[in-house]
């Protein structure tokens, strides 16, 4: 079996597996995210002209995905709506590979935004390590009682659109 990580556009056949592992992540459960809800979101993303859904696969099996809105950041910049990696392959570079592919494909010319729950220190370190800077916070936005940190990463200077 080929263990090389491949990043590609998601297809309908990927959705069920991606929703299943996402719903098992404790932080997502805290936000009330269910497998059925993730399935609806991902199926919508597959048909939305303003969205992109990238999947990371290893050995033909989906192990991570990034759901992205091309102009979800104030109608001008990209917005990462959801990044999820199967717990069985966390800390193996899957999230980093997805973010690199996303930034290369959609981070120009106006940069990328994302939200991250304040209490999720691991994810905050991950995004900050990729060059995202905290530019604000929003309390009670996604879930009452939780704060979301707004992160932004501008496009590289001189990057072509």
Secondary structure by P-SEA (a helix, b strand, c coil): cccbbbbccccccccaaaaaaaaacaaaaaacccaaaaaaaaaaaaacccbbbbbbbcccccccbbbbbcccccccbbbbccccccccccccaaaaaaaaaaaacccccbbbbbcccccaaaaaaaaaaacccccccccccccccbbbbbbbbcccccccc
